């Protein structure tokens, strides 16, 4: 499909075109770009929003499908609000695909699903017929890395001073989280190059680990960022 993946999802005026999307591509890029797009274009925040769910699986199974069916059937916490479900997985079992098919055939009002996968080839044709499939290209997903580029150019002392500034106020937790995400996306892009250093590979592995920690309970952004400031190469 030639048109932009973002144009397929919608905009603030038109709203979502569909209730279920399957986005094929590298989830390191797609999850961040999609999350930012939903917040910017659709005015739906992901931080502190009980109607926004993002889950990651190695393989999405039948029990996961049943749990999703139960979650999506509940009313939104916000009056007239939209429920957003982002499901990230490398594979989906046949049984779980059949459970998703039942959900998508009779979707709950104002409920929208985004399935992020490396490839759509292993999905059942019946399920694909119920979703809008979007093929995310690298050019579509190379968003600005925000403060990450400036962060990498700074000296170690400048990085630590910057971290002290953005972690001083707990209200800036979203800024700290986004910095970790932008750094992860930056190094993931670098890791696609034919030649990459062992140091860059180790940095990406550390960033991916810290990115997962950001979704835990009360993550220590200051501790993670201070470590990254000292070990991330210039």
ZALO-831321 format. One record per atom (N, C-alpha, C): residue number from 1; atom name; x, y, z. Coordinates in steps of 0.02 Angstrom, whole numbers, plus 50000, padded with zeros to 5 digits. Layout:
{NUM,'CA',{X,Y,Z}};
...
This chain:
{1,'N',{50042,49941,50000}};
{1,'CA',{50000,50000,50000}};
{1,'C',{50044,50062,50000}};
{2,'N',{50030,50108,49955}};
{2,'CA',{50075,50164,49946}};
{2,'C',{50062,50222,49994}};
{3,'N',{50000,50230,50015}};
{3,'CA',{49985,50288,50057}};
{3,'C',{50014,50281,50126}};
{4,'N',{50024,50337,50160}};
{4,'CA',{50054,50338,50226}};
{4,'C',{50013,50298,50275}};
{5,'N',{50046,50263,50320}};
{5,'CA',{50011,50224,50370}};
{5,'C',{49971,50269,50415}};
{6,'N',{49993,50330,50426}};
{6,'CA',{49956,50376,50468}};
{6,'C',{49892,50398,50435}};
{7,'N',{49894,50410,50370}};
{7,'CA',{49834,50429,50334}};
{7,'C',{49781,50375,50337}};
{8,'N',{49802,50313,50343}};
{8,'CA',{49755,50257,50346}};
{8,'C',{49719,50254,50413}};
{9,'N',{49752,50279,50465}};
{9,'CA',{49722,50275,50532}};
{9,'C',{49669,50329,50541}};
{10,'N',{49682,50389,50520}};
{10,'CA',{49634,50443,50527}};
{10,'C',{49666,50507,50551}};
{11,'N',{49624,50553,50571}};
{11,'CA',{49649,50616,50598}};
{11,'C',{49597,50644,50646}};
{12,'N',{49613,50700,50677}};
{12,'CA',{49570,50728,50729}};
{12,'C',{49501,50748,50704}};
{13,'N',{49496,50762,50640}};
{13,'CA',{49431,50783,50611}};
{13,'C',{49388,50722,50592}};
{14,'N',{49420,50674,50560}};
{14,'CA',{49382,50616,50535}};
{14,'C',{49373,50562,50588}};
{15,'N',{49418,50562,50637}};
{15,'CA',{49415,50508,50686}};
{15,'C',{49445,50445,50657}};
{16,'N',{49438,50388,50691}};
{16,'CA',{49464,50326,50665}};
{16,'C',{49421,50301,50608}};
{17,'N',{49452,50275,50557}};
{17,'CA',{49416,50247,50500}};
{17,'C',{49388,50178,50516}};
{18,'N',{49418,50145,50562}};
{18,'CA',{49400,50075,50574}};
{18,'C',{49411,50060,50648}};
{19,'N',{49385,50003,50669}};
{19,'CA',{49393,49983,50740}};
{19,'C',{49454,49939,50751}};
{20,'N',{49484,49911,50698}};
{20,'CA',{49540,49865,50707}};
{20,'C',{49592,49876,50652}};
{21,'N',{49655,49884,50674}};
{21,'CA',{49710,49894,50627}};
{21,'C',{49764,49842,50642}};
{22,'N',{49795,49818,50589}};
{22,'CA',{49853,49774,50595}};
{22,'C',{49911,49811,50563}};
{23,'N',{49960,49830,50603}};
{23,'CA',{50017,49869,50578}};
{23,'C',{50078,49824,50574}};
{24,'N',{50102,49814,50514}};
{24,'CA',{50159,49770,50502}};
{24,'C',{50223,49811,50500}};
{25,'N',{50272,49791,50539}};
{25,'CA',{50336,49827,50539}};
{25,'C',{50374,49815,50603}};
{26,'N',{50427,49852,50612}};
{26,'CA',{50469,49847,50671}};
{26,'C',{50435,49882,50729}};
{27,'N',{50416,49845,50781}};
{27,'CA',{50377,49873,50836}};
{27,'C',{50416,49925,50876}};
{28,'N',{50483,49923,50872}};
{28,'CA',{50523,49975,50906}};
{28,'C',{50503,50043,50879}};
{29,'N',{50490,50046,50812}};
{29,'CA',{50468,50109,50782}};
{29,'C',{50393,50118,50790}};
{30,'N',{50355,50066,50771}};
{30,'CA',{50283,50075,50764}};
{30,'C',{50249,50092,50830}};
{31,'N',{50269,50062,50885}};
{31,'CA',{50235,50074,50949}};
{31,'C',{50243,50147,50970}};
{32,'N',{50303,50175,50962}};
{32,'CA',{50314,50244,50983}};
{32,'C',{50279,50292,50936}};
{33,'N',{50286,50280,50870}};
{33,'CA',{50254,50324,50822}};
{33,'C',{50178,50322,50828}};
{34,'N',{50151,50262,50839}};
{34,'CA',{50078,50255,50846}};
{34,'C',{50054,50289,50909}};
{35,'N',{50089,50278,50964}};
{35,'CA',{50069,50309,51027}};
{35,'C',{50069,50385,51022}};
{36,'N',{50123,50413,50992}};
{36,'CA',{50126,50485,50983}};
{36,'C',{50071,50511,50938}};
{37,'N',{50056,50472,50885}};
{37,'CA',{50004,50492,50838}};
{37,'C',{49936,50494,50871}};
{38,'N',{49920,50443,50909}};
{38,'CA',{49855,50440,50944}};
{38,'C',{49848,50499,50991}};
{39,'N',{49903,50515,51026}};
{39,'CA',{49899,50570,51074}};
{39,'C',{49895,50638,51040}};
{40,'N',{49933,50646,50985}};
{40,'CA',{49935,50711,50951}};
{40,'C',{49874,50722,50907}};
{41,'N',{49859,50673,50864}};
{41,'CA',{49805,50681,50815}};
{41,'C',{49736,50667,50843}};
{42,'N',{49732,50617,50887}};
{42,'CA',{49667,50597,50913}};
{42,'C',{49652,50627,50982}};
{43,'N',{49704,50661,51011}};
{43,'CA',{49695,50693,51076}};
{43,'C',{49678,50642,51131}};
{44,'N',{49708,50583,51126}};
{44,'CA',{49697,50530,51176}};
{44,'C',{49763,50516,51211}};
{45,'N',{49772,50537,51273}};
{45,'CA',{49835,50526,51308}};
{45,'C',{49844,50453,51327}};
{46,'N',{49907,50431,51331}};
{46,'CA',{49919,50361,51352}};
{46,'C',{49943,50357,51424}};
{47,'N',{49971,50411,51450}};
{47,'CA',{49995,50411,51519}};
{47,'C',{49937,50429,51566}};
{48,'N',{49926,50386,51616}};
{48,'CA',{49873,50398,51664}};
{48,'C',{49803,50391,51636}};
{49,'N',{49797,50355,51580}};
{49,'CA',{49731,50346,51548}};
{49,'C',{49709,50274,51558}};
{50,'N',{49659,50261,51600}};
{50,'CA',{49636,50192,51612}};
{50,'C',{49603,50160,51551}};
{51,'N',{49586,50200,51501}};
{51,'CA',{49555,50173,51440}};
{51,'C',{49607,50158,51386}};
{52,'N',{49671,50165,51403}};
{52,'CA',{49726,50152,51355}};
{52,'C',{49765,50092,51381}};
{53,'N',{49766,50038,51342}};
{53,'CA',{49800,49977,51362}};
{53,'C',{49851,49958,51309}};
{54,'N',{49913,49945,51331}};
{54,'CA',{49966,49923,51286}};
{54,'C',{49997,49860,51316}};
{55,'N',{49995,49805,51279}};
{55,'CA',{50022,49742,51304}};
{55,'C',{50068,49711,51253}};
{56,'N',{50121,49680,51278}};
{56,'CA',{50170,49648,51234}};
{56,'C',{50178,49575,51251}};
{57,'N',{50179,49533,51200}};
{57,'CA',{50185,49460,51208}};
{57,'C',{50237,49433,51161}};
{58,'N',{50269,49379,51181}};
{58,'CA',{50311,49342,51133}};
{58,'C',{50264,49307,51084}};
{59,'N',{50215,49272,51111}};
{59,'CA',{50163,49240,51071}};
{59,'C',{50096,49252,51104}};
{60,'N',{50048,49277,51066}};
{60,'CA',{49981,49292,51091}};
{60,'C',{49939,49228,51087}};
{61,'N',{49916,49203,51145}};
{61,'CA',{49880,49140,51147}};
{61,'C',{49806,49147,51161}};
{62,'N',{49772,49091,51166}};
{62,'CA',{49699,49090,51175}};
{62,'C',{49679,49123,51241}};
{63,'N',{49717,49111,51295}};
{63,'CA',{49701,49142,51359}};
{63,'C',{49708,49218,51355}};
{64,'N',{49757,49241,51316}};
{64,'CA',{49766,49314,51307}};
{64,'C',{49707,49342,51268}};
{65,'N',{49682,49304,51219}};
{65,'CA',{49624,49326,51181}};
{65,'C',{49562,49331,51224}};
{66,'N',{49553,49282,51270}};
{66,'CA',{49495,49284,51315}};
{66,'C',{49499,49344,51362}};
{67,'N',{49559,49357,51387}};
{67,'CA',{49568,49414,51432}};
{67,'C',{49553,49480,51395}};
{68,'N',{49576,49485,51333}};
{68,'CA',{49563,49545,51293}};
{68,'C',{49488,49553,51281}};
{69,'N',{49453,49498,51267}};
{69,'CA',{49381,49501,51256}};
{69,'C',{49345,49528,51317}};
{70,'N',{49367,49506,51376}};
{70,'CA',{49337,49530,51438}};
{70,'C',{49351,49604,51449}};
{71,'N',{49412,49625,51437}};
{71,'CA',{49431,49695,51447}};
{71,'C',{49394,49742,51401}};
{72,'N',{49388,49722,51337}};
{72,'CA',{49358,49767,51289}};
{72,'C',{49282,49772,51297}};
{73,'N',{49253,49725,51332}};
{73,'CA',{49180,49727,51341}};
{73,'C',{49158,49776,51395}};
{74,'N',{49206,49799,51436}};
{74,'CA',{49189,49845,51490}};
{74,'C',{49179,49916,51463}};
{75,'N',{49139,49954,51499}};
{75,'CA',{49128,50023,51480}};
{75,'C',{49190,50065,51491}};
{76,'N',{49198,50117,51451}};
{76,'CA',{49255,50162,51459}};
{76,'C',{49248,50200,51525}};
{77,'N',{49304,50215,51556}};
{77,'CA',{49303,50253,51618}};
{77,'C',{49280,50324,51606}};
{78,'N',{49304,50353,51551}};
{78,'CA',{49284,50422,51534}};
{78,'C',{49218,50421,51496}};
{79,'N',{49173,50465,51515}};
{79,'CA',{49108,50468,51482}};
{79,'C',{49118,50485,51409}};
{80,'N',{49093,50442,51365}};
{80,'CA',{49099,50454,51293}};
{80,'C',{49170,50446,51266}};
{81,'N',{49214,50417,51307}};
{81,'CA',{49284,50409,51286}};
{81,'C',{49295,50348,51243}};
{82,'N',{49354,50346,51213}};
{82,'CA',{49372,50289,51170}};
{82,'C',{49420,50243,51208}};
{83,'N',{49411,50179,51200}};
{83,'CA',{49456,50130,51229}};
{83,'C',{49506,50109,51175}};
{84,'N',{49570,50112,51194}};
{84,'CA',{49624,50096,51147}};
{84,'C',{49661,50034,51171}};
{85,'N',{49668,49985,51127}};
{85,'CA',{49706,49925,51144}};
{85,'C',{49762,49916,51093}};
{86,'N',{49824,49918,51116}};
{86,'CA',{49882,49905,51074}};
{86,'C',{49910,49837,51094}};
{87,'N',{49911,49791,51047}};
{87,'CA',{49936,49723,51059}};
{87,'C',{49999,49712,51017}};
{88,'N',{50055,49699,51050}};
{88,'CA',{50118,49688,51016}};
{88,'C',{50140,49616,51027}};
{89,'N',{50152,49580,50972}};
{89,'CA',{50172,49510,50979}};
{89,'C',{50209,49488,50916}};
{90,'N',{50254,49440,50925}};
{90,'CA',{50289,49412,50867}};
{90,'C',{50245,49363,50828}};
{91,'N',{50204,49325,50865}};
{91,'CA',{50159,49276,50833}};
{91,'C',{50093,49273,50869}};
{92,'N',{50042,49248,50835}};
{92,'CA',{49976,49237,50863}};
{92,'C',{49955,49165,50847}};
{93,'N',{49934,49128,50897}};
{93,'CA',{49913,49060,50885}};
{93,'C',{49848,49061,50844}};
{94,'N',{49833,49005,50811}};
{94,'CA',{49771,49000,50772}};
{94,'C',{49710,49009,50817}};
{95,'N',{49712,48979,50877}};
{95,'CA',{49656,48985,50924}};
{95,'C',{49645,49058,50944}};
{96,'N',{49700,49094,50956}};
{96,'CA',{49692,49164,50976}};
{96,'C',{49667,49207,50919}};
{97,'N',{49686,49190,50858}};
{97,'CA',{49661,49227,50800}};
{97,'C',{49585,49217,50792}};
{98,'N',{49562,49157,50805}};
{98,'CA',{49490,49145,50802}};
{98,'C',{49453,49184,50856}};
{99,'N',{49484,49191,50915}};
{99,'CA',{49453,49230,50968}};
{99,'C',{49451,49304,50950}};
{100,'N',{49504,49329,50917}};
{100,'CA',{49505,49398,50894}};
{100,'C',{49453,49410,50840}};
{101,'N',{49444,49360,50797}};
{101,'CA',{49394,49365,50744}};
{101,'C',{49325,49378,50773}};
{102,'N',{49308,49343,50827}};
{102,'CA',{49243,49352,50859}};
{102,'C',{49237,49423,50888}};
{103,'N',{49291,49448,50916}};
{103,'CA',{49290,49515,50944}};
{103,'C',{49280,49567,50889}};
{104,'N',{49316,49559,50834}};
{104,'CA',{49313,49608,50780}};
{104,'C',{49247,49605,50741}};
{105,'N',{49214,49547,50742}};
{105,'CA',{49150,49541,50707}};
{105,'C',{49096,49581,50742}};
{106,'N',{49100,49586,50808}};
{106,'CA',{49051,49624,50847}};
{106,'C',{49088,49669,50896}};
{107,'N',{49121,49720,50871}};
{107,'CA',{49162,49762,50915}};
{107,'C',{49119,49804,50962}};
{108,'N',{49145,49817,51021}};
{108,'CA',{49113,49862,51068}};
{108,'C',{49118,49933,51042}};
{109,'N',{49067,49973,51053}};
{109,'CA',{49066,50042,51030}};
{109,'C',{49126,50081,51059}};
{110,'N',{49156,50123,51017}};
{110,'CA',{49212,50166,51037}};
{110,'C',{49272,50127,51064}};
{111,'N',{49282,50067,51036}};
{111,'CA',{49339,50026,51055}};
{111,'C',{49381,50015,50992}};
{112,'N',{49447,50026,50998}};
{112,'CA',{49491,50022,50939}};
{112,'C',{49552,49981,50956}};
{113,'N',{49569,49936,50910}};
{113,'CA',{49624,49889,50919}};
{113,'C',{49679,49903,50869}};
{114,'N',{49741,49899,50894}};
{114,'CA',{49800,49907,50850}};
{114,'C',{49845,49847,50864}};
{115,'N',{49853,49804,50815}};
{115,'CA',{49895,49744,50821}};
{115,'C',{49961,49759,50786}};
{116,'N',{50015,49756,50823}};
{116,'CA',{50082,49770,50795}};
{116,'C',{50121,49705,50788}};
{117,'N',{50139,49689,50727}};
{117,'CA',{50172,49625,50713}};
{117,'C',{50228,49635,50662}};
{118,'N',{50279,49591,50663}};
{118,'CA',{50332,49595,50613}};
{118,'C',{50307,49580,50542}};
{119,'N',{50258,49534,50538}};
{119,'CA',{50232,49514,50472}};
{119,'C',{50159,49492,50478}};
{120,'N',{50120,49509,50427}};
{120,'CA',{50050,49490,50426}};
{120,'C',{50038,49423,50391}};
{121,'N',{50092,49391,50367}};
{121,'CA',{50086,49331,50326}};
{121,'C',{50056,49272,50363}};
{122,'N',{50065,49268,50429}};
{122,'CA',{50041,49209,50465}};
{122,'C',{49970,49217,50491}};
{123,'N',{49935,49272,50473}};
{123,'CA',{49867,49282,50496}};
{123,'C',{49817,49247,50450}};
{124,'N',{49763,49224,50481}};
{124,'CA',{49709,49192,50442}};
{124,'C',{49676,49243,50395}};
{125,'N',{49659,49222,50335}};
{125,'CA',{49626,49268,50288}};
{125,'C',{49561,49297,50316}};
{126,'N',{49525,49257,50355}};
{126,'CA',{49463,49281,50384}};
{126,'C',{49475,49338,50434}};
{127,'N',{49531,49334,50471}};
{127,'CA',{49547,49387,50518}};
{127,'C',{49570,49450,50480}};
{128,'N',{49611,49439,50429}};
{128,'CA',{49636,49496,50390}};
{128,'C',{49579,49534,50357}};
{129,'N',{49524,49498,50342}};
{129,'CA',{49467,49531,50310}};
{129,'C',{49430,49577,50358}};
{130,'N',{49444,49571,50423}};
{130,'CA',{49410,49610,50474}};
{130,'C',{49451,49669,50499}};
{131,'N',{49512,49676,50473}};
{131,'CA',{49556,49730,50497}};
{131,'C',{49581,49772,50438}};
{132,'N',{49604,49832,50453}};
{132,'CA',{49639,49872,50403}};
{132,'C',{49713,49859,50412}};
{133,'N',{49744,49830,50361}};
{133,'CA',{49815,49813,50365}};
{133,'C',{49857,49871,50340}};
{134,'N',{49905,49890,50381}};
{134,'CA',{49948,49947,50365}};
{134,'C',{50020,49923,50363}};
{135,'N',{50053,49936,50307}};
{135,'CA',{50123,49916,50300}};
{135,'C',{50166,49977,50315}};
{136,'N',{50196,49978,50374}};
{136,'CA',{50235,50036,50395}};
{136,'C',{50304,50034,50363}};
{137,'N',{50320,50087,50327}};
{137,'CA',{50385,50093,50296}};
{137,'C',{50432,50131,50341}};
{138,'N',{50496,50119,50334}};
{138,'CA',{50545,50154,50375}};
{138,'C',{50539,50230,50367}};
{139,'N',{50527,50252,50304}};
{139,'CA',{50522,50324,50292}};
{139,'C',{50464,50355,50329}};
{140,'N',{50410,50315,50339}};
{140,'CA',{50352,50340,50375}};
{140,'C',{50367,50346,50449}};
{141,'N',{50412,50305,50474}};
{141,'CA',{50421,50297,50546}};
{141,'C',{50481,50333,50574}};
{142,'N',{50522,50363,50532}};
{142,'CA',{50581,50398,50556}};
{142,'C',{50560,50467,50581}};
{143,'N',{50527,50467,50639}};
{143,'CA',{50506,50529,50670}};
{143,'C',{50567,50564,50699}};
{144,'N',{50556,50627,50717}};
{144,'CA',{50608,50663,50753}};
{144,'C',{50622,50627,50818}};
{145,'N',{50685,50619,50834}};
{145,'CA',{50703,50586,50896}};
{145,'C',{50704,50634,50955}};
{146,'N',{50673,50692,50945}};
{146,'CA',{50663,50739,50999}};
{146,'C',{50728,50759,51033}};
{147,'N',{50729,50755,51099}};
{147,'CA',{50786,50777,51138}};
{147,'C',{50843,50725,51138}};
{148,'N',{50831,50667,51110}};
{148,'CA',{50881,50614,51111}};
{148,'C',{50945,50634,51074}};
{149,'N',{50938,50667,51016}};
{149,'CA',{50996,50687,50977}};
{149,'C',{51039,50736,51017}};
{150,'N',{51006,50786,51046}};
{150,'CA',{51043,50835,51086}};
{150,'C',{51076,50802,51146}};
{151,'N',{51041,50754,51176}};
{151,'CA',{51067,50719,51234}};
{151,'C',{51132,50683,51217}};
{152,'N',{51133,50650,51159}};
{152,'CA',{51192,50611,51139}};
{152,'C',{51252,50656,51123}};
{153,'N',{51239,50717,51104}};
{153,'CA',{51293,50764,51087}};
{153,'C',{51325,50795,51148}};
{154,'N',{51291,50791,51205}};
{154,'CA',{51314,50824,51266}};
{154,'C',{51372,50786,51299}};
{155,'N',{51410,50822,51338}};
{155,'CA',{51462,50790,51379}};
{155,'C',{51428,50752,51435}};
{156,'N',{51465,50710,51470}};
{156,'CA',{51435,50671,51524}};
{156,'C',{51407,50717,51579}};
{157,'N',{51444,50770,51596}};
{157,'CA',{51420,50816,51648}};
{157,'C',{51357,50852,51625}};
{158,'N',{51354,50871,51562}};
{158,'CA',{51295,50905,51535}};
{158,'C',{51234,50858,51535}};
{159,'N',{51246,50795,51520}};
{159,'CA',{51191,50746,51521}};
{159,'C',{51163,50739,51591}};
{160,'N',{51207,50734,51640}};
{160,'CA',{51184,50725,51709}};
{160,'C',{51146,50786,51733}};
{161,'N',{51168,50845,51713}};
{161,'CA',{51133,50907,51732}};
{161,'C',{51064,50909,51700}};
{162,'N',{51061,50887,51638}};
{162,'CA',{50997,50886,51602}};
{162,'C',{50948,50837,51635}};
{163,'N',{50973,50779,51654}};
{163,'CA',{50931,50729,51687}};
{163,'C',{50906,50754,51754}};
{164,'N',{50950,50788,51790}};
{164,'CA',{50930,50817,51854}};
{164,'C',{50871,50866,51844}};
{165,'N',{50874,50902,51789}};
{165,'CA',{50822,50952,51774}};
{165,'C',{50755,50919,51758}};
{166,'N',{50755,50868,51715}};
{166,'CA',{50691,50840,51692}};
{166,'C',{50661,50790,51741}};
{167,'N',{50702,50766,51788}};
{167,'CA',{50675,50717,51837}};
{167,'C',{50660,50751,51904}};
{168,'N',{50673,50815,51909}};
{168,'CA',{50662,50851,51972}};
{168,'C',{50588,50853,51989}};
{169,'N',{50547,50862,51937}};
{169,'CA',{50474,50867,51947}};
{169,'C',{50442,50802,51925}};
{170,'N',{50403,50770,51968}};
{170,'CA',{50371,50707,51950}};
{170,'C',{50323,50715,51892}};
{171,'N',{50299,50776,51880}};
{171,'CA',{50253,50788,51825}};
{171,'C',{50287,50779,51757}};
{172,'N',{50354,50779,51757}};
{172,'CA',{50392,50771,51695}};
{172,'C',{50408,50698,51680}};
{173,'N',{50373,50652,51713}};
{173,'CA',{50387,50580,51701}};
{173,'C',{50379,50562,51628}};
{174,'N',{50330,50592,51595}};
{174,'CA',{50318,50579,51525}};
{174,'C',{50377,50599,51482}};
{175,'N',{50411,50653,51501}};
{175,'CA',{50469,50677,51464}};
{175,'C',{50527,50629,51472}};
{176,'N',{50536,50603,51533}};
{176,'CA',{50589,50554,51545}};
{176,'C',{50577,50490,51507}};
{177,'N',{50514,50467,51507}};
{177,'CA',{50496,50406,51472}};
{177,'C',{50508,50413,51397}};
{178,'N',{50489,50472,51370}};
{178,'CA',{50497,50483,51298}};
{178,'C',{50571,50486,51279}};
{179,'N',{50614,50512,51323}};
{179,'CA',{50685,50514,51308}};
{179,'C',{50712,50444,51301}};
{180,'N',{50693,50399,51345}};
{180,'CA',{50715,50329,51341}};
{180,'C',{50689,50297,51276}};
{181,'N',{50626,50311,51259}};
{181,'CA',{50597,50284,51197}};
{181,'C',{50633,50310,51136}};
{182,'N',{50647,50376,51135}};
{182,'CA',{50681,50406,51077}};
{182,'C',{50752,50379,51069}};
{183,'N',{50786,50370,51124}};
{183,'CA',{50854,50341,51121}};
{183,'C',{50851,50270,51095}};
{184,'N',{50801,50232,51116}};
{184,'CA',{50793,50163,51093}};
{184,'C',{50781,50162,51017}};
{185,'N',{50736,50205,50993}};
{185,'CA',{50722,50207,50922}};
{185,'C',{50783,50228,50882}};
{186,'N',{50820,50276,50909}};
{186,'CA',{50881,50300,50874}};
{186,'C',{50931,50243,50865}};
{187,'N',{50944,50205,50919}};
{187,'CA',{50992,50151,50914}};
{187,'C',{50966,50091,50875}};
{188,'N',{50900,50082,50876}};
{188,'CA',{50871,50028,50836}};
{188,'C',{50881,50043,50762}};
{189,'N',{50875,50106,50743}};
{189,'CA',{50887,50125,50674}};
{189,'C',{50960,50115,50656}};
{190,'N',{51005,50134,50701}};
{190,'CA',{51076,50125,50688}};
{190,'C',{51094,50051,50682}};
{191,'N',{51059,50009,50720}};
{191,'CA',{51075,49937,50720}};
{191,'C',{51056,49904,50654}};
{192,'N',{51016,49939,50613}};
{192,'CA',{50997,49910,50549}};
{192,'C',{51052,49917,50497}};
{193,'N',{51100,49959,50511}};
{193,'CA',{51155,49970,50464}};
{193,'C',{51196,49905,50457}};
{194,'N',{51226,49898,50399}};
{194,'CA',{51265,49837,50387}};
{194,'C',{51323,49831,50437}};
{195,'N',{51353,49888,50453}};
{195,'CA',{51409,49887,50500}};
{195,'C',{51387,49923,50564}};
{196,'N',{51388,49888,50618}};
{196,'CA',{51373,49919,50682}};
{196,'C',{51423,49893,50734}};
{197,'N',{51439,49935,50780}};
{197,'CA',{51489,49917,50830}};
{197,'C',{51458,49874,50885}};
{198,'N',{51500,49837,50918}};
{198,'CA',{51477,49796,50975}};
{198,'C',{51450,49841,51030}};
{199,'N',{51479,49901,51036}};
{199,'CA',{51457,49949,51087}};
{199,'C',{51386,49972,51073}};
{200,'N',{51371,49985,51009}};
{200,'CA',{51303,50005,50990}};
{200,'C',{51253,49950,51003}};
{201,'N',{51272,49888,50991}};
{201,'CA',{51228,49831,51004}};
{201,'C',{51214,49825,51078}};
{202,'N',{51266,49831,51120}};
{202,'CA',{51257,49827,51192}};
{202,'C',{51212,49885,51217}};
{203,'N',{51221,49944,51188}};
{203,'CA',{51181,50002,51208}};
{203,'C',{51107,49990,51192}};
{204,'N',{51094,49963,51133}};
{204,'CA',{51025,49949,51114}};
{204,'C',{50994,49897,51160}};
{205,'N',{51030,49846,51177}};
{205,'CA',{51004,49794,51223}};
{205,'C',{50986,49824,51291}};
{206,'N',{51030,49869,51315}};
{206,'CA',{51016,49902,51380}};
{206,'C',{50954,49947,51375}};
{207,'N',{50949,49984,51321}};
{207,'CA',{50892,50028,51311}};
{207,'C',{50826,49989,51307}};
{208,'N',{50827,49933,51272}};
{208,'CA',{50767,49892,51267}};
{208,'C',{50746,49865,51336}};
{209,'N',{50796,49848,51377}};
{209,'CA',{50780,49824,51444}};
{209,'C',{50749,49880,51486}};
{210,'N',{50779,49940,51481}};
{210,'CA',{50753,49996,51519}};
{210,'C',{50684,50017,51492}};
{211,'N',{50674,50012,51427}};
{211,'CA',{50609,50029,51399}};
{211,'C',{50554,49985,51429}};
{212,'N',{50569,49921,51438}};
{212,'CA',{50520,49877,51469}};
{212,'C',{50508,49897,51542}};
{213,'N',{50560,49920,51577}};
{213,'CA',{50552,49941,51646}};
{213,'C',{50506,50001,51652}};
{214,'N',{50504,50044,51600}};
{214,'CA',{50462,50104,51604}};
{214,'C',{50388,50087,51609}};
{215,'N',{50370,50025,51591}};
{215,'CA',{50299,50004,51594}};
{215,'C',{50284,49969,51660}};
{216,'N',{50333,49965,51704}};
{216,'CA',{50321,49932,51768}};
{216,'C',{50292,49980,51820}};
{217,'N',{50288,49957,51881}};
{217,'CA',{50261,49998,51935}};
{217,'C',{50315,50045,51962}};
{218,'N',{50300,50110,51961}};
{218,'CA',{50344,50162,51989}};
{218,'C',{50416,50155,51964}};
{219,'N',{50429,50159,51900}};
{219,'CA',{50497,50152,51874}};
{219,'C',{50540,50211,51897}};
{220,'N',{50604,50199,51912}};
{220,'CA',{50650,50251,51932}};
{220,'C',{50684,50280,51870}};
{221,'N',{50652,50331,51840}};
{221,'CA',{50679,50361,51780}};
{221,'C',{50748,50393,51793}};
{222,'N',{50755,50425,51850}};
{222,'CA',{50818,50459,51866}};
{222,'C',{50876,50409,51867}};
{223,'N',{50866,50352,51899}};
{223,'CA',{50919,50302,51904}};
{223,'C',{50937,50275,51835}};
{224,'N',{50885,50260,51795}};
{224,'CA',{50897,50232,51728}};
{224,'C',{50933,50282,51684}};
{225,'N',{50909,50345,51685}};
{225,'CA',{50938,50396,51641}};
{225,'C',{51009,50414,51662}};
{226,'N',{51022,50416,51726}};
{226,'CA',{51091,50430,51749}};
{226,'C',{51139,50376,51726}};
{227,'N',{51117,50313,51728}};
{227,'CA',{51159,50259,51703}};
{227,'C',{51170,50266,51628}};
{228,'N',{51116,50281,51592}};
{228,'CA',{51122,50289,51519}};
{228,'C',{51168,50348,51502}};
{229,'N',{51165,50400,51542}};
{229,'CA',{51207,50458,51529}};
{229,'C',{51282,50440,51531}};
{230,'N',{51299,50392,51574}};
{230,'CA',{51370,50375,51584}};
{230,'C',{51394,50320,51536}};
{231,'N',{51348,50278,51513}};
{231,'CA',{51370,50221,51472}};
{231,'C',{51354,50229,51398}};
{232,'N',{51310,50276,51381}};
{232,'CA',{51293,50286,51310}};
{232,'C',{51349,50325,51275}};
{233,'N',{51376,50298,51221}};
{233,'CA',{51431,50332,51186}};
{233,'C',{51408,50397,51154}};
{234,'N',{51455,50442,51143}};
{234,'CA',{51441,50506,51109}};
{234,'C',{51435,50494,51034}};
